Amino acid sequence: MTDAKKPHKGEGHRARLRDKFLASGLDGFHDYEVIELLLTLATPRKDCKEQAKQALKHFKTLQGVIEASPEALQEIKGIGPKNVFGIKFIHAVASRYLKKRIVKKDPIKSSRELFEYLYHTLRDKKREIFKVVFLDAQNTIITIETLFEGTLTASSVYPREVVQAALRHHAAGLFLVHNHPSGEPRPSHEDKLITRHLIHACRVMGITVHEHLIIGDNTYFSFADHGHIAEMNRDYEALHDG
């Protein structure tokens, strides 16, 4: 038998994992086995089981591994650029799929639904990310954009840029969404100021802010559900009466 025909190390193991996935999806898979299969996508003849276990140990969770930068992943001994390809490619595909799944589809009807659609893009982020979901007159999503990154304050989130982006997309309404890397979603004083400024600026242009969602560690805070959006709209109306 020539070398080309010899089964390589781990081939039977990975074949069993692939068959297991095709038969029943990810049910019954350990997280390291998922990572192992992702690492082998671009290196099918390389045994990646130990690297997968080390990556999971280092980054703590499956989400942490998938969200890690290519540079951070390659700090794990035995993980090179080709191994990283599988993880980053699947992450990008999943992000695009989930975005296309909600854009131009049925309107989002609850804060929980909005959280479930956007949580995967914001969990485990080390910096604050401020996204705006642009809506048409029927509250159908037109598109989603990241407008600001870093420490969010009332002086770093510019209402003018949000309004300009809304006008560019011909949006009638908005959902505001950002994350708290600490995992605690309760709004800060700055979060409340930002929301108030944006609601008032958008109202001037006839654009409605329906929600501001703060995403934490598998949880969220909804300004709409807690009555803050309605209260801030009443404040605007009181200021502009007469």
TIBA-93637 format. One record per residue: residue number from 1; residue in one letter; x, y, z of N, C-alpha, C in turn. Coordinates in nm, 2 decimals. Example, Ala and Ser with C-alpha at 12.3 -4.5 7.8 and 13.67 -1.06 7.14 Angstrom:
2
VEXMI    nr   rest     n_px     n_py     n_pz    ca_px    ca_py    ca_pz     c_px     c_py     c_pz
VEXMI     1      A     1.32    -0.57     0.78     1.23    -0.45     0.78     1.32    -0.33     0.78
VEXMI     2      S     1.28    -0.22     0.71     1.37    -0.11     0.71     1.29     0.00     0.79
END
This chain:
242
VEXMI    nr   rest     n_px     n_py     n_pz    ca_px    ca_py    ca_pz     c_px     c_py     c_pz
VEXMI     1      M     0.09    -0.12     0.00     0.00     0.00     0.00     0.09     0.12     0.00
VEXMI     2      T     0.06     0.22    -0.09     0.14     0.34    -0.09     0.10     0.43     0.02
VEXMI     3      D     0.18     0.53     0.05     0.15     0.63     0.16     0.02     0.70     0.13
VEXMI     4      A     0.00     0.73     0.00    -0.12     0.81    -0.04    -0.25     0.74     0.00
VEXMI     5      K    -0.24     0.61     0.01    -0.36     0.53     0.04    -0.38     0.49     0.18
VEXMI     6      K    -0.27     0.52     0.26    -0.28     0.48     0.40    -0.37     0.58     0.48
VEXMI     7      P    -0.46     0.53     0.56    -0.54     0.62     0.64    -0.45     0.70     0.74
VEXMI     8      H    -0.47     0.83     0.74    -0.38     0.92     0.83    -0.44     0.91     0.97
VEXMI     9      K    -0.35     0.96     1.06    -0.38     0.95     1.20    -0.51     1.04     1.23
VEXMI    10      G    -0.60     0.98     1.30    -0.72     1.05     1.34    -0.83     1.05     1.23
VEXMI    11      E    -0.81     0.99     1.11    -0.91     0.99     1.01    -1.04     0.92     1.05
VEXMI    12      G    -1.02     0.81     1.12    -1.14     0.73     1.16    -1.22     0.81     1.27
VEXMI    13      H    -1.14     0.88     1.36    -1.21     0.96     1.46    -1.29     1.07     1.41
VEXMI    14      R    -1.23     1.14     1.31    -1.30     1.26     1.25    -1.42     1.21     1.17
VEXMI    15      A    -1.40     1.10     1.10    -1.51     1.04     1.02    -1.63     1.01     1.11
VEXMI    16      R    -1.60     0.95     1.23    -1.71     0.92     1.32    -1.78     1.05     1.37
VEXMI    17      L    -1.70     1.16     1.40    -1.76     1.28     1.44    -1.85     1.34     1.33
VEXMI    18      R    -1.80     1.33     1.20    -1.88     1.39     1.09    -2.01     1.31     1.08
VEXMI    19      D    -2.00     1.17     1.09    -2.12     1.09     1.08    -2.22     1.12     1.19
VEXMI    20      K    -2.16     1.14     1.31    -2.25     1.17     1.43    -2.32     1.30     1.40
VEXMI    21      F    -2.25     1.40     1.35    -2.32     1.53     1.32    -2.42     1.52     1.22
VEXMI    22      L    -2.39     1.45     1.11    -2.49     1.44     1.00    -2.62     1.36     1.05
VEXMI    23      A    -2.60     1.27     1.14    -2.71     1.19     1.19    -2.80     1.27     1.29
VEXMI    24      S    -2.73     1.35     1.38    -2.81     1.41     1.49    -2.77     1.55     1.52
VEXMI    25      G    -2.70     1.62     1.43    -2.66     1.76     1.46    -2.56     1.76     1.57
VEXMI    26      L    -2.56     1.87     1.65    -2.46     1.89     1.75    -2.51     1.83     1.89
VEXMI    27      D    -2.62     1.77     1.89    -2.67     1.70     2.01    -2.57     1.60     2.05
VEXMI    28      G    -2.53     1.60     2.18    -2.43     1.50     2.23    -2.29     1.54     2.20
VEXMI    29      F    -2.26     1.64     2.13    -2.12     1.68     2.11    -2.07     1.76     2.23
VEXMI    30      H    -1.94     1.73     2.26    -1.87     1.82     2.36    -1.83     1.94     2.28
VEXMI    31      D    -1.81     2.06     2.35    -1.77     2.18     2.29    -1.63     2.16     2.22
VEXMI    32      Y    -1.54     2.09     2.28    -1.41     2.07     2.22    -1.42     1.99     2.09
VEXMI    33      E    -1.52     1.90     2.08    -1.53     1.83     1.95    -1.58     1.92     1.84
VEXMI    34      V    -1.67     2.02     1.87    -1.71     2.12     1.77    -1.59     2.20     1.73
VEXMI    35      I    -1.51     2.24     1.82    -1.39     2.32     1.79    -1.29     2.23     1.70
VEXMI    36      E    -1.28     2.11     1.74    -1.19     2.02     1.67    -1.23     2.01     1.52
VEXMI    37      L    -1.36     1.99     1.49    -1.41     1.98     1.36    -1.38     2.11     1.28
VEXMI    38      L    -1.40     2.23     1.35    -1.38     2.35     1.28    -1.23     2.37     1.25
VEXMI    39      L    -1.14     2.33     1.34    -1.00     2.34     1.31    -0.95     2.25     1.20
VEXMI    40      T    -1.02     2.14     1.17    -0.98     2.05     1.07    -1.04     2.08     0.93
VEXMI    41      L    -1.13     2.18     0.92    -1.19     2.21     0.79    -1.09     2.24     0.69
VEXMI    42      A    -0.98     2.32     0.73    -0.88     2.36     0.63    -0.76     2.27     0.64
VEXMI    43      T    -0.75     2.18     0.74    -0.64     2.09     0.75    -0.69     1.95     0.78
VEXMI    44      P    -0.75     1.88     0.68    -0.82     1.76     0.71    -0.73     1.64     0.75
VEXMI    45      R    -0.60     1.65     0.72    -0.51     1.55     0.75    -0.43     1.57     0.88
VEXMI    46      K    -0.48     1.67     0.96    -0.41     1.70     1.08    -0.50     1.67     1.20
VEXMI    47      D    -0.44     1.61     1.30    -0.51     1.58     1.43    -0.52     1.70     1.51
VEXMI    48      C    -0.64     1.75     1.54    -0.66     1.88     1.61    -0.73     1.86     1.74
VEXMI    49      K    -0.74     1.74     1.79    -0.81     1.72     1.92    -0.75     1.79     2.03
VEXMI    50      E    -0.62     1.77     2.05    -0.55     1.83     2.17    -0.55     1.99     2.16
VEXMI    51      Q    -0.53     2.04     2.04    -0.54     2.18     2.02    -0.68     2.24     2.05
VEXMI    52      A    -0.78     2.16     2.02    -0.92     2.20     2.05    -0.94     2.21     2.20
VEXMI    53      K    -0.89     2.11     2.27    -0.91     2.11     2.42    -0.83     2.23     2.48
VEXMI    54      Q    -0.71     2.26     2.43    -0.63     2.37     2.48    -0.70     2.50     2.45
VEXMI    55      A    -0.76     2.51     2.33    -0.82     2.64     2.30    -0.94     2.66     2.39
VEXMI    56      L    -1.02     2.56     2.42    -1.14     2.57     2.50    -1.09     2.60     2.65
VEXMI    57      K    -0.98     2.54     2.69    -0.93     2.57     2.83    -0.89     2.72     2.84
VEXMI    58      H    -0.82     2.76     2.73    -0.77     2.90     2.73    -0.88     3.01     2.72
VEXMI    59      F    -0.98     2.99     2.63    -1.08     3.09     2.61    -1.21     3.06     2.69
VEXMI    60      K    -1.21     2.95     2.77    -1.32     2.92     2.86    -1.44     2.87     2.80
VEXMI    61      T    -1.49     2.92     2.69    -1.62     2.87     2.63    -1.61     2.86     2.48
VEXMI    62      L    -1.70     2.79     2.42    -1.71     2.77     2.28    -1.72     2.91     2.21
VEXMI    63      Q    -1.81     3.00     2.27    -1.82     3.13     2.22    -1.69     3.21     2.23
VEXMI    64      G    -1.62     3.19     2.33    -1.49     3.26     2.35    -1.39     3.22     2.24
VEXMI    65      V    -1.39     3.09     2.20    -1.30     3.04     2.10    -1.34     3.10     1.96
VEXMI    66      I    -1.47     3.10     1.93    -1.52     3.14     1.81    -1.50     3.30     1.79
VEXMI    67      E    -1.51     3.37     1.90    -1.49     3.52     1.89    -1.35     3.56     1.90
VEXMI    68      A    -1.26     3.47     1.94    -1.12     3.51     1.95    -1.06     3.55     1.82
VEXMI    69      S    -0.96     3.64     1.83    -0.89     3.69     1.71    -0.80     3.58     1.65
VEXMI    70      P    -0.77     3.59     1.52    -0.68     3.49     1.47    -0.54     3.49     1.54
VEXMI    71      E    -0.50     3.61     1.58    -0.37     3.62     1.65    -0.37     3.55     1.79
VEXMI    72      A    -0.49     3.57     1.86    -0.50     3.50     1.99    -0.51     3.35     1.97
VEXMI    73      L    -0.58     3.30     1.87    -0.60     3.16     1.85    -0.46     3.09     1.82
VEXMI    74      Q    -0.38     3.17     1.75    -0.25     3.11     1.71    -0.15     3.11     1.82
VEXMI    75      E    -0.19     3.17     1.94    -0.10     3.15     2.05    -0.11     3.01     2.12
VEXMI    76      I    -0.21     2.94     2.07    -0.23     2.80     2.12    -0.13     2.71     2.04
VEXMI    77      K    -0.05     2.64     2.11     0.05     2.56     2.04    -0.02     2.46     1.94
VEXMI    78      G     0.03     2.46     1.82    -0.03     2.36     1.72    -0.14     2.42     1.63
VEXMI    79      I    -0.19     2.54     1.67    -0.29     2.61     1.58    -0.22     2.71     1.50
VEXMI    80      G    -0.23     2.69     1.37    -0.17     2.78     1.27    -0.28     2.85     1.18
VEXMI    81      P    -0.24     2.93     1.09    -0.33     3.01     1.00    -0.43     2.92     0.94
VEXMI    82      K    -0.39     2.81     0.89    -0.49     2.72     0.82    -0.60     2.67     0.91
VEXMI    83      N    -0.56     2.63     1.04    -0.65     2.59     1.14    -0.75     2.70     1.17
VEXMI    84      V    -0.70     2.82     1.18    -0.79     2.93     1.22    -0.90     2.96     1.11
VEXMI    85      F    -0.86     2.92     0.99    -0.96     2.95     0.88    -1.10     2.89     0.91
VEXMI    86      G    -1.10     2.77     0.95    -1.23     2.70     0.98    -1.32     2.78     1.08
VEXMI    87      I    -1.26     2.82     1.19    -1.33     2.89     1.29    -1.38     3.02     1.24
VEXMI    88      K    -1.29     3.10     1.18    -1.33     3.24     1.14    -1.43     3.23     1.02
VEXMI    89      F    -1.41     3.13     0.94    -1.50     3.12     0.82    -1.65     3.09     0.87
VEXMI    90      I    -1.66     2.99     0.96    -1.79     2.96     1.01    -1.85     3.07     1.09
VEXMI    91      H    -1.77     3.14     1.16    -1.82     3.26     1.24    -1.88     3.36     1.14
VEXMI    92      A    -1.81     3.39     1.04    -1.85     3.49     0.94    -1.98     3.45     0.87
VEXMI    93      V    -1.98     3.32     0.83    -2.10     3.27     0.76    -2.22     3.28     0.85
VEXMI    94      A    -2.21     3.24     0.98    -2.32     3.24     1.08    -2.37     3.39     1.10
VEXMI    95      S    -2.27     3.48     1.10    -2.31     3.62     1.12    -2.39     3.67     1.00
VEXMI    96      R    -2.34     3.64     0.88    -2.42     3.68     0.76    -2.55     3.61     0.75
VEXMI    97      Y    -2.56     3.49     0.78    -2.69     3.41     0.78    -2.79     3.48     0.87
VEXMI    98      L    -2.75     3.50     1.00    -2.84     3.56     1.09    -2.89     3.70     1.06
VEXMI    99      K    -2.79     3.78     1.00    -2.83     3.91     0.96    -2.93     3.90     0.84
VEXMI   100      K    -2.91     3.82     0.74    -3.00     3.81     0.63    -3.13     3.74     0.67
VEXMI   101      R    -3.13     3.67     0.78    -3.25     3.60     0.82    -3.35     3.70     0.88
VEXMI   102      I    -3.30     3.82     0.93    -3.40     3.91     0.99    -3.42     4.03     0.90
VEXMI   103      V    -3.32     4.07     0.81    -3.34     4.18     0.72    -3.45     4.15     0.62
VEXMI   104      K    -3.55     4.25     0.60    -3.66     4.23     0.51    -3.76     4.12     0.54
VEXMI   105      K    -3.75     4.07     0.66    -3.84     3.96     0.71    -3.95     4.03     0.79
VEXMI   106      D    -4.02     3.94     0.86    -4.13     3.99     0.95    -4.08     4.08     1.06
VEXMI   107      P    -4.16     4.18     1.09    -4.11     4.27     1.20    -4.08     4.20     1.33
VEXMI   108      I    -3.98     4.25     1.40    -3.95     4.20     1.53    -4.05     4.25     1.63
VEXMI   109      K    -4.11     4.16     1.71    -4.23     4.19     1.79    -4.20     4.21     1.94
VEXMI   110      S    -4.07     4.18     1.98    -4.05     4.19     2.13    -3.90     4.21     2.15
VEXMI   111      S    -3.87     4.26     2.27    -3.73     4.28     2.31    -3.65     4.15     2.31
VEXMI   112      R    -3.72     4.04     2.35    -3.66     3.91     2.36    -3.61     3.86     2.22
VEXMI   113      E    -3.70     3.88     2.12    -3.67     3.84     1.98    -3.55     3.92     1.93
VEXMI   114      L    -3.54     4.05     1.96    -3.43     4.14     1.92    -3.30     4.09     1.98
VEXMI   115      F    -3.31     4.06     2.11    -3.20     4.01     2.18    -3.14     3.88     2.12
VEXMI   116      E    -3.23     3.78     2.09    -3.19     3.65     2.04    -3.13     3.67     1.90
VEXMI   117      Y    -3.17     3.77     1.82    -3.11     3.78     1.69    -2.97     3.85     1.70
VEXMI   118      L    -2.94     3.94     1.80    -2.82     4.01     1.80    -2.72     3.97     1.91
VEXMI   119      Y    -2.76     3.88     2.00    -2.67     3.84     2.11    -2.54     3.78     2.06
VEXMI   120      H    -2.55     3.70     1.95    -2.43     3.63     1.90    -2.33     3.73     1.85
VEXMI   121      T    -2.37     3.85     1.80    -2.27     3.94     1.75    -2.21     4.03     1.86
VEXMI   122      L    -2.26     4.03     1.98    -2.21     4.12     2.08    -2.16     4.05     2.20
VEXMI   123      R    -2.19     3.92     2.22    -2.14     3.85     2.34    -1.99     3.84     2.33
VEXMI   124      D    -1.93     3.84     2.45    -1.78     3.82     2.46    -1.70     3.93     2.40
VEXMI   125      K    -1.76     4.04     2.36    -1.68     4.15     2.31    -1.62     4.22     2.43
VEXMI   126      K    -1.49     4.26     2.41    -1.41     4.33     2.51    -1.44     4.48     2.52
VEXMI   127      R    -1.50     4.53     2.41    -1.53     4.68     2.40    -1.67     4.69     2.38
VEXMI   128      E    -1.72     4.81     2.41    -1.86     4.84     2.39    -1.89     4.87     2.24
VEXMI   129      I    -1.99     4.81     2.18    -2.03     4.82     2.04    -2.17     4.87     2.04
VEXMI   130      F    -2.19     4.98     1.96    -2.32     5.04     1.95    -2.37     5.02     1.81
VEXMI   131      K    -2.48     4.94     1.80    -2.54     4.91     1.67    -2.68     4.98     1.66
VEXMI   132      V    -2.71     5.01     1.54    -2.85     5.07     1.51    -2.92     4.98     1.41
VEXMI   133      V    -3.04     4.94     1.44    -3.12     4.86     1.35    -3.22     4.96     1.29
VEXMI   134      F    -3.21     4.97     1.15    -3.29     5.07     1.08    -3.42     5.00     1.03
VEXMI   135      L    -3.54     5.07     1.05    -3.67     5.01     1.02    -3.74     5.09     0.92
VEXMI   136      D    -3.83     5.03     0.84    -3.91     5.10     0.75    -4.04     5.13     0.82
VEXMI   137      A    -4.14     5.19     0.75    -4.27     5.23     0.82    -4.35     5.12     0.87
VEXMI   138      Q    -4.32     4.99     0.83    -4.39     4.88     0.88    -4.31     4.81     0.99
VEXMI   139      N    -4.20     4.87     1.03    -4.11     4.81     1.13    -4.04     4.69     1.09
VEXMI   140      T    -4.02     4.68     0.95    -3.94     4.57     0.90    -3.80     4.62     0.89
VEXMI   141      I    -3.70     4.53     0.92    -3.56     4.57     0.93    -3.51     4.60     0.79
VEXMI   142      I    -3.45     4.72     0.77    -3.39     4.76     0.64    -3.24     4.71     0.64
VEXMI   143      T    -3.17     4.74     0.75    -3.03     4.69     0.76    -2.99     4.72     0.91
VEXMI   144      I    -2.87     4.67     0.94    -2.81     4.69     1.07    -2.67     4.74     1.06
VEXMI   145      E    -2.63     4.84     1.13    -2.50     4.90     1.12    -2.44     4.92     1.26
VEXMI   146      T    -2.30     4.90     1.27    -2.23     4.93     1.39    -2.18     5.08     1.37
VEXMI   147      L    -2.22     5.17     1.45    -2.19     5.31     1.43    -2.08     5.36     1.53
VEXMI   148      F    -2.07     5.30     1.65    -1.97     5.35     1.74    -1.91     5.23     1.81
VEXMI   149      E    -1.78     5.24     1.85    -1.71     5.14     1.93    -1.63     5.21     2.03
VEXMI   150      G    -1.61     5.14     2.14    -1.52     5.19     2.25    -1.61     5.23     2.37
VEXMI   151      T    -1.56     5.31     2.46    -1.63     5.35     2.58    -1.74     5.45     2.54
VEXMI   152      L    -1.87     5.41     2.56    -1.98     5.49     2.51    -2.02     5.60     2.61
VEXMI   153      T    -2.01     5.72     2.57    -2.06     5.83     2.65    -2.14     5.92     2.57
VEXMI   154      A    -2.21     6.01     2.64    -2.30     6.11     2.57    -2.22     6.20     2.47
VEXMI   155      S    -2.09     6.21     2.50    -2.01     6.29     2.41    -1.94     6.21     2.30
VEXMI   156      S    -1.95     6.08     2.30    -1.89     6.00     2.20    -1.99     5.93     2.10
VEXMI   157      V    -2.12     5.94     2.14    -2.22     5.89     2.05    -2.29     6.01     1.99
VEXMI   158      Y    -2.28     6.03     1.86    -2.32     6.16     1.81    -2.46     6.14     1.74
VEXMI   159      P    -2.56     6.21     1.80    -2.69     6.20     1.74    -2.70     6.24     1.59
VEXMI   160      R    -2.61     6.33     1.55    -2.61     6.37     1.41    -2.58     6.25     1.32
VEXMI   161      E    -2.48     6.17     1.36    -2.44     6.06     1.28    -2.55     5.95     1.27
VEXMI   162      V    -2.62     5.93     1.38    -2.74     5.84     1.38    -2.85     5.89     1.29
VEXMI   163      V    -2.88     6.02     1.30    -2.98     6.07     1.21    -2.94     6.07     1.07
VEXMI   164      Q    -2.82     6.10     1.04    -2.77     6.10     0.90    -2.78     5.96     0.84
VEXMI   165      A    -2.74     5.86     0.92    -2.75     5.72     0.87    -2.90     5.68     0.85
VEXMI   166      A    -2.99     5.72     0.94    -3.13     5.69     0.93    -3.19     5.75     0.80
VEXMI   167      L    -3.15     5.87     0.77    -3.20     5.94     0.65    -3.14     5.87     0.52
VEXMI   168      R    -3.01     5.83     0.53    -2.95     5.76     0.42    -3.02     5.63     0.39
VEXMI   169      H    -3.07     5.56     0.49    -3.14     5.44     0.47    -3.29     5.46     0.45
VEXMI   170      H    -3.34     5.58     0.45    -3.48     5.61     0.44    -3.56     5.54     0.56
VEXMI   171      A    -3.50     5.54     0.68    -3.56     5.47     0.79    -3.67     5.55     0.86
VEXMI   172      A    -3.78     5.49     0.90    -3.88     5.56     0.97    -3.87     5.54     1.12
VEXMI   173      G    -3.79     5.43     1.16    -3.78     5.40     1.30    -3.64     5.33     1.33
VEXMI   174      L    -3.61     5.32     1.45    -3.48     5.26     1.49    -3.49     5.17     1.62
VEXMI   175      F    -3.41     5.07     1.62    -3.37     5.00     1.75    -3.23     5.04     1.78
VEXMI   176      L    -3.20     5.08     1.90    -3.06     5.10     1.94    -3.02     4.98     2.02
VEXMI   177      V    -2.90     4.93     2.00    -2.85     4.82     2.07    -2.70     4.83     2.10
VEXMI   178      H    -2.66     4.81     2.23    -2.52     4.81     2.26    -2.50     4.71     2.37
VEXMI   179      N    -2.37     4.67     2.39    -2.34     4.57     2.49    -2.26     4.63     2.61
VEXMI   180      H    -2.27     4.56     2.72    -2.19     4.59     2.83    -2.09     4.47     2.85
VEXMI   181      P    -1.96     4.49     2.82    -1.86     4.38     2.84    -1.85     4.32     2.98
VEXMI   182      S    -1.90     4.40     3.08    -1.89     4.35     3.22    -1.99     4.24     3.23
VEXMI   183      G    -2.09     4.23     3.14    -2.20     4.12     3.16    -2.32     4.17     3.23
VEXMI   184      E    -2.31     4.29     3.30    -2.43     4.35     3.37    -2.50     4.45     3.28
VEXMI   185      P    -2.62     4.42     3.24    -2.69     4.50     3.14    -2.76     4.62     3.19
VEXMI   186      R    -2.77     4.64     3.33    -2.84     4.76     3.38    -2.78     4.89     3.32
VEXMI   187      P    -2.87     4.98     3.28    -2.82     5.11     3.22    -2.74     5.20     3.32
VEXMI   188      S    -2.64     5.26     3.27    -2.57     5.36     3.35    -2.64     5.50     3.32
VEXMI   189      H    -2.59     5.60     3.40    -2.64     5.73     3.38    -2.61     5.78     3.24
VEXMI   190      E    -2.49     5.74     3.18    -2.45     5.78     3.05    -2.55     5.71     2.95
VEXMI   191      D    -2.58     5.59     2.97    -2.67     5.51     2.88    -2.81     5.59     2.87
VEXMI   192      K    -2.85     5.64     2.98    -2.98     5.71     2.98    -2.97     5.84     2.91
VEXMI   193      L    -2.86     5.91     2.93    -2.84     6.04     2.86    -2.83     6.02     2.71
VEXMI   194      I    -2.76     5.91     2.67    -2.74     5.88     2.52    -2.88     5.86     2.46
VEXMI   195      T    -2.96     5.77     2.53    -3.09     5.74     2.48    -3.18     5.86     2.47
VEXMI   196      R    -3.18     5.95     2.57    -3.26     6.07     2.57    -3.22     6.16     2.45
VEXMI   197      H    -3.09     6.18     2.43    -3.04     6.26     2.32    -3.08     6.21     2.19
VEXMI   198      L    -3.07     6.08     2.17    -3.10     6.02     2.04    -3.25     6.02     2.01
VEXMI   199      I    -3.33     6.00     2.11    -3.48     6.01     2.10    -3.52     6.15     2.05
VEXMI   200      H    -3.47     6.25     2.12    -3.50     6.39     2.09    -3.45     6.43     1.95
VEXMI   201      A    -3.33     6.39     1.92    -3.28     6.43     1.79    -3.35     6.36     1.67
VEXMI   202      C    -3.39     6.23     1.70    -3.47     6.16     1.59    -3.61     6.22     1.58
VEXMI   203      R    -3.67     6.25     1.69    -3.81     6.31     1.69    -3.81     6.43     1.60
VEXMI   204      V    -3.71     6.52     1.61    -3.70     6.64     1.53    -3.71     6.61     1.38
VEXMI   205      M    -3.66     6.49     1.34    -3.66     6.45     1.20    -3.77     6.36     1.16
VEXMI   206      G    -3.86     6.34     1.26    -3.97     6.25     1.23    -3.94     6.10     1.23
VEXMI   207      I    -3.83     6.07     1.30    -3.78     5.93     1.31    -3.81     5.88     1.45
VEXMI   208      T    -3.87     5.76     1.47    -3.91     5.70     1.60    -3.80     5.61     1.65
VEXMI   209      V    -3.76     5.63     1.77    -3.67     5.53     1.84    -3.77     5.44     1.92
VEXMI   210      H    -3.78     5.31     1.88    -3.87     5.22     1.94    -3.81     5.14     2.06
VEXMI   211      E    -3.67     5.13     2.06    -3.61     5.05     2.17    -3.46     5.09     2.18
VEXMI   212      H    -3.41     5.07     2.30    -3.27     5.07     2.33    -3.24     4.95     2.41
VEXMI   213      L    -3.17     4.85     2.35    -3.15     4.72     2.42    -3.00     4.72     2.46
VEXMI   214      I    -2.97     4.69     2.59    -2.84     4.67     2.64    -2.82     4.52     2.66
VEXMI   215      I    -2.72     4.46     2.60    -2.69     4.32     2.61    -2.58     4.29     2.70
VEXMI   216      G    -2.61     4.20     2.80    -2.51     4.16     2.89    -2.47     4.01     2.87
VEXMI   217      D    -2.44     3.94     2.98    -2.40     3.80     2.97    -2.53     3.71     2.97
VEXMI   218      N    -2.57     3.68     2.85    -2.69     3.60     2.83    -2.82     3.66     2.89
VEXMI   219      T    -2.82     3.79     2.90    -2.93     3.87     2.95    -2.93     4.01     2.89
VEXMI   220      Y    -3.04     4.08     2.91    -3.05     4.21     2.85    -3.13     4.31     2.93
VEXMI   221      F    -3.12     4.44     2.90    -3.21     4.54     2.96    -3.28     4.61     2.85
VEXMI   222      S    -3.41     4.62     2.85    -3.49     4.69     2.75    -3.55     4.82     2.80
VEXMI   223      F    -3.51     4.93     2.74    -3.56     5.06     2.78    -3.71     5.07     2.75
VEXMI   224      A    -3.75     5.00     2.64    -3.90     5.00     2.61    -3.98     4.93     2.72
VEXMI   225      D    -3.93     4.81     2.75    -4.01     4.72     2.85    -4.01     4.79     2.99
VEXMI   226      H    -3.91     4.87     3.02    -3.91     4.94     3.15    -3.98     5.07     3.15
VEXMI   227      G    -4.04     5.11     3.03    -4.11     5.23     3.03    -4.03     5.36     3.00
VEXMI   228      H    -3.90     5.34     2.98    -3.81     5.46     2.96    -3.83     5.53     2.83
VEXMI   229      I    -3.85     5.45     2.72    -3.87     5.51     2.59    -4.00     5.60     2.59
VEXMI   230      A    -4.11     5.55     2.65    -4.23     5.62     2.66    -4.21     5.75     2.74
VEXMI   231      E    -4.14     5.74     2.85    -4.12     5.85     2.94    -4.03     5.96     2.87
VEXMI   232      M    -3.93     5.92     2.79    -3.85     6.02     2.72    -3.93     6.08     2.61
VEXMI   233      N    -4.02     6.01     2.55    -4.10     6.07     2.44    -4.20     6.17     2.51
VEXMI   234      R    -4.25     6.14     2.62    -4.33     6.24     2.69    -4.26     6.37     2.73
VEXMI   235      D    -4.13     6.35     2.77    -4.05     6.46     2.80    -4.03     6.55     2.68
VEXMI   236      Y    -4.00     6.49     2.56    -3.99     6.56     2.44    -4.11     6.64     2.40
VEXMI   237      E    -4.23     6.57     2.42    -4.36     6.64     2.38    -4.38     6.76     2.48
VEXMI   238      A    -4.35     6.74     2.61    -4.37     6.85     2.70    -4.28     6.97     2.67
VEXMI   239      L    -4.16     6.94     2.62    -4.07     7.05     2.59    -4.11     7.13     2.46
VEXMI   240      H    -4.19     7.06     2.37    -4.23     7.12     2.25    -4.37     7.15     2.24
VEXMI   241      D    -4.45     7.14     2.34    -4.59     7.18     2.34    -4.60     7.33     2.32
VEXMI   242      G    -4.69     7.37     2.23    -4.71     7.51     2.20    -4.59     7.56     2.11
END
